[in-house]
Amino acid sequence: GCKGFVKVNRQQFINIIESGSKWCVENGYGWKSDLERTEGYGLIDWADHTKVSDKALTRGIDQLGTLGSGNHYLEAQVARAKDIYDPETAKIFGIHSPDQVVVMVHCGSRGFGHQIGTDYLRTFEGVMKKHNIEVRDRELTCAPFQSKEGQDYYKAMACAANMAFANRQVILHRIREGFEKVFKTPAEKLEMNLVYDVAHNIAKLEEHIIDGKKKKVVVHRKGSTRAFPPNHPELCKLYKKAGQPIIIGGSMETGSHLLVGTDKAMEET
C-alpha cells in the first residue's frame, strides 16, 4: 500500500529525514539496541532537507511503514541447521538454534527517494553540458562530486537513506507487534532482535586501499551492501570481532543468505 500507519506532519517528516531511525526509537517505534545494529546507527548526518523538493516531501510524508512493490518483500524464513556453516559467527548474529524462525525485509525510501532521483536527473542534464560530460544512458546522468549540484544531491540522497532506515525501523516495530499479538508473548521474550539493517542503494565517501595507497573515494552501491571486515572502525562493538553481517536476499524459490565481511573480500572488491 502507498500509505503507512505512522501519521506525521511536515515538520516531523523533516525531522525523520534528518535523523533517521533515531526519531523512530525516540517515538516508541523501536528499541535502543536497534540503532547499534543499523549501518551508521540509522543516521546519515550530512542530510539536508532544504536540498529536497516539495514534491518529494509530499510523496514521502504518508509512506512511513510501507513496503512498496517491485522486488520489495517481507517474509518469514527458517534458518536450517544444515546450512549454518559457521556456528560461532551465526551465534554472534543471533542465529543460535536449528530451525529458528527469522523475518527478512527488503525495501527502501519509497516514492520519496524515487522523486529525489528524478529531480536530480533533470538537474544533472544541464550540469553535464556545462562540464562536457557524455554518458551512454540517460539513467547514468551525473555531476562532478564537488560541484554545487553534486553536493546538493549528496545531501538529498542522505535524506532518502534516512527515510529508508526509518521506514524499515517502523516495519520492524509492526512485525514485533504482529508476533506479540499471535503468540501472546512480548517481543523481547521472543528474542525478536534486529540482526542488521544496511543500505543497498547509496553512494558514500570511504577510505579504501587502491593500488597500495589509502584513498578517499566515492563508493556507489546499487542493489548491494557494504561488507566490512572484523575490526573495521565503522562497525559497532557488537560485530567488531566477527565482521559485518551481509544480507543477500533470495527469491520465492531460492534461499536468502546471511554472510560476514572479511579482509580478503575487502581487498578483492
Order of alpha helices (4+ residues) and beta strands (2+ residues): alpha-alpha-alpha-alpha-beta-alpha-beta-alpha-alpha-beta-beta-beta-beta-alpha
